[in-house]
Amino acid sequence: MRYLTDYKRVAGLGSAHSGAHHHWQMQVSSAALLILIPLFIFTFGAALGSDYESAVIYYSRPFPAVVAGLTLVVGLLHFKNGAQVMLEDYSKGHVRQGLILLVTAFSYVCMGLGIFALVKLAL
């Protein structure tokens, strides 16, 4: 027997009220990464193996810098959401909360450092 009200059944809200939201975020970020990863490989491949001065000149153009930044941010958000779902499923109590905070902090710190490096490289 299911203990959902008619409104919750129609709205798609389960007991945690966030499962559909996480699933939708993962689907959207997966679709975005499906486009961004080949673009990133294409743009990064052109700068691979070059010296520092040519890499600075290459990433000072807007398209490679924007593609690298979007790939970094969307990829790390996808990682954060996926790791959070995994930790919610397989850990308990305070360990769960601590690990989720650690993964969230790690992903945001990596995003900040990556964007800082791109801005420093582009400017």
N, C-alpha and C positions, 0 to 999 in steps of 0.2 A: 504494500500500500504506500502510495506517495503522499507526502505531507506538504504539497504545494497548493497554494491558493490559486484560484482561476487567474488572478492578475499576474502572479509570478509565472504561471505556466505560459501565458500569452507573452509576457515580457521576456521570457527566457532566463529569468534570474533563479539560480539555484541557491544553495545554502550559503555560499561565500559571496555571492553577488558580483563576482569578478571573473568567472571562468570564461564567459563569452568575450569579455573585453580583452583578456590576455590572448585568447585564440585569434581574435580579429587583429590585434597588434602584430602578432607573429605572422599572420597571413599577409598583411600589408608590407611589413618589413621584408618578408621573403620575396614578394613581388618586386619591391624596390631593389633588393640586392640582385635579383635576376637580371636587371638592367644595368645596375651600377658596377658589378664585378667585371663583366667583359669590357665596359668602358674604362675601368680602372686599369685592367691588364693592358689594354691598348695604349692608354696614355702613359702609364708607368713604364711600359716596355720601351717606349721611345727615349726615356731618360735613363734607363738602366745602363750602367757601365760608363756613363759620362763623368767628367770631372765636376768639381763643386761649382765652378763658375757657370758651366753650361746648364747644370741642374737648376741653379738660381734663375738663370735667364728663362729656362723652360717653364718653371713653376711660377714665374712672375706673370705669365699669361693667365687669363681668367679661367679658361676651360679646364686645363689640367688641375689647377688648384681647387676649383669647385668640385670636380669629380672626386678628387682625393679626399676632400673634406666631407662630402656627402657619404662616400663609402665608409669613411672612418666612423662618422656619427651613427649612420643607420646600422652598420655592422655591430658596433658596440651596444646599441640599444637592443638589437636582436639577441645578442649574447646575454645581456642583462635579463631580458624577459624570459629567455629560454632557461637560463640558470635559475632564475627565481621559481619558475614552474617546477623544475626538477627538484630544487631544495624543498619546496612546499610538499612535494609528493614523498620524498624519501628521508626527511629529517623531522625531529620532534622538538617541541618546547623552545627553550631559550637558545639551544644550539641552532635551531631553524632561524630564529630572529637574528642572531649574530651573524650567521653565514649569509643571509639575505642582505644585511647591512654591509657586510664586507664585500660581497659581489657588486652591489650597487655603488659603493664608494670606489671600488677598483675601476668599474667601467666609466664612471664620470671623471675620475682622475685621468684615465687614459684618453678620454675624449678631450679634456682640457689641455693636456700636454700635447696631443696630436694637433689640435687646432692652433695652439701656440707655436708649435714648430712650423706648421704650414704658413702661418702669418709671418713669422720671422724669416722664413725662406722666401716668401713672395714679396716682402717689402724690403 
